[in-house]
């Protein structure tokens, strides 16, 4: 087997992705749209680029990327945080998902591509990208903001929703029409979910015994093998490979080796994940974007409007102000990996072919506009809420004024006028204290 040409082209595409990624960082773009754009450029359907590549060449690697994306999502799921604040998180995250899912489903039916397609469209438009949301919170230095626990809480509930939703979608896309086989498949799917969640909650110490090795190579082979194996088990049980990987990640996240697994798996997720997004871009045909342009623009507008309403409502539930709601809105509206996973599932299920360009163009637009808006949410809030600008601090005492006051105090002492010296000294102290107070006030953030 001679793969020299394919390897050279693939390596060149990854290097181009690196260059574009560096450029994207300058305006705050995440990696997801960059990889998709590179794939789109090199797509054999497009013909825009001298290098083109068949997505079938890296399909298996892309599946590993999908598995590791969901595996790490389960691994990072904070069970203690969820169960300790389950009521508040379910109300906040549940209301956010309910609003977006209900209107998204109605939008899917309005598009008129079919019932199963409507279910996929609702999922594509309803849930945020956990990867982009978390990365933006870190890069924008907002981990200490008051609304951040609320935002992370919504993403936690979305993770659970994704698990349940994928289980349902797996059955719906199986083309089964008889009622009892459908019920049986749903029962198996939910039993799998319950068993895995139960092991994750109470069986962490028993699972930890599997990882008693100091050899990092064998340790890595073990957790990667489990991720791939449970991806296959999930596929066989009808809940998709993605949810199988998520659930074993959830279980391993409950072990005492969670930090070590996360440390070793994150670079793998980033590399294989790049192949997943690159591969999705390779499947896109830019000429098909015109056929889905109006539905995509409608979905983008719908997402913005719904997130404005849902963001303010969730902020109100958590007793936070309008600015916190705006910050939540612009970050949670980012869409990414889950939308592409659903589009990938639609291909294998033989759904309307317009789903793929719809998801591709929608994610490209949302993942480009979203981070830019998130970086400027404070300015957006100031314009919308007409936040009063902080009064400009009074002009600090100039060096000449300080010198004049000191000289006045000195001359007063030299000429035997203690009253004048005392007045000048008091004035100097008063000015210094006022300047200090103003400096302290400037260090406080007006919103938080």
ABEGO torsion letter per residue (X at the ends): XBAAAAAAAAAAAAAAAAAAAAAAAAAGBBAAAAAAAAAAAABAAAGABABBBBAAAAAAAAAAAAAAAAAAAAAABBAAAAAAAAAAAAAAAAAAAAAAAAAAAAAAAAAGAEAAAAAAAAAAAABBBAAAAAAAAAAAGAAABAAAAAAAAAAAAAAAAAAAAAAAAAAAAAGBABAAAAAAAAAAAAAAAAAAAAAAAAAAAAAAAAABBABAAAAAAAAAAAAAAAAAAAAAAGAEAAAAAAAAAAAAAABAAAAAAAAAAAAAAAAAAAAAAAAAAAABBAAAAAAAAAAAAAAAAAAAAAAAAAAAAAAAAAGBBAAAAAAAAAAAABBBAAAAAAAAAAAAAGBBAAAAAAAAAAAAAAAAAAAAAAAAAAAAAAAAAGBBBBBBBBBBBBAAAAAAAAAAAAAAAAAGBAAAAAAAAAAAAAAAAAAAAAAAAAABBAAX
